Amino acid sequence: MDLTIQIPDELAGRLAAEGSGDLARRALEGFALEEFKIGHITKPELRRLLGFETRYELDGFLKAHQVCEEYTLEDFERERDALKSLGF
């Protein structure tokens, strides 16, 4: 699906001049990041949407945008149990 947004020419020109990179790419990244943050898309879907080849690239993108994944008590307990089963 192609999506088109209308931005007044003077604003688009200023945004393109002030920002780094392609304005269309920045719009896609902003949209995708917000959808991920509110839980509408998963991490694998975000990776596919942005065209990243590896999880490492996606993790770098998320870190650059100061997006941290929630680390729950259940995550901690699961990791603790896994370490115990390995003898740690």
N, C-alpha and C positions, 0 to 999 in steps of 0.2 A: 504494500500500500504506500502510495506517495501522499505526503501531507504538505500543504502549502500554507505559509503564514504571511500575512501582509504587515509590512513594517514601512512607515513613511521613509521616503528616500533619504531625507536629511538625517533622520535618526539612524537608519541602517548605515549610512556613510560614517557617521560619528562612532557608532559601535564597532564597525569594522576597523576604523583607524585606531581606536583606543584599546582594543583587545588584541590578544595574540591568537593567530590561527583563523581558520575559516569560520565565518559567522554561522553558516548552516550546520557545521559540525558542533559548534558551541551550543546552538539551540537544541540539537539532538541530545548532546551530553546532559544539558540542564534538564530537559524533559525526562530522559531516561533515569537520571539520578534521583529526581523527585519521585518518580513512580516506584523506584526501588526503596527509597526511604519510607514511603507510606505503605509498603507491603503489597503493591499491586503486581510487581514482577519479582522473580527470584534472581539469585545471583547468576545462575547459568543463563537465564533469559537476558539479563543485563549484559553479560559478556557477549552473547550472540548479537544483541541489538547494536552494541558498540563496535563489533567486529574484532574483538580481542582474541588472539589465538590461544593464549594461556591464562590460567588462573592468576599467575604471577603478574601479568599485565593488568588484569582487573584489580588485583589487590593494590597495585601501585596507584591506579586511578582513584580508587576509594580512599586511600591514604592521602593523596594529594588534595582531595576534596573534604578531608577531615570527617570521613564517614567510618565509624567504628561499629563492628557487629556487636550485638548484645551477647555478653557472656553470662549465662544463667547459672544458678546453683546446680541445676541438673547437669549442665555441661561439666562443671567442676567435679561433681560426684561421679560421672561417667569416666572422666579421665583418671580420677583417683582410683576407681575400681580397676581400670585397665592397667594402671601402674602396679597395683597390688598383685594382679594376676601374673605380672611379669617378674615379681619378686622384689619390687622396690618399696 
